[in-house]
Amino acid sequence: MVHLEGNEFHFFDCLPDYLIEEAGNRAQKAGDRFERVLAARDQAKQEKRRARGDRRERAGVNLQKKELAAQKMKQGNLMTISNEIHACLLRVRDKFRLPQVCPCCRSEPVEKQKDAMIMTCYECETQWGRRICATCHMDYAFIIPHDLDAAVPP
């Protein structure tokens, strides 16, 4: 399904819906935790205003605010990362939806080669997808129409 080459991931199969849903749930939970930290921080600010005359109580509130500020930074980073992972998985899923329609006849029943991003149309036998160049190792798109005369303009 996934091939790791250096720092790059090459996906050869569409991601399962449960994986994308789980990433979305984690991003939502991270956002909820961030919101709770913000609410607790606002509450600590209100407590500090009430404890204006009591130095001990104010010192305790200041320590609480300092801890909440650290939690806010941590939860904010976690929320950002979780959202980026979810968005990345959605982009990968969407990229797989596009090539699963024949570029020649627009037919959807296609055969996908296992562990490769190569499709073959059941209707017109056109083959298309993505390959990695053996020389430069760069990813490139290709298409081989079944009717080779149709591929070359007259």
Disulfide bonds with the S-S distance in Angstrom:
none
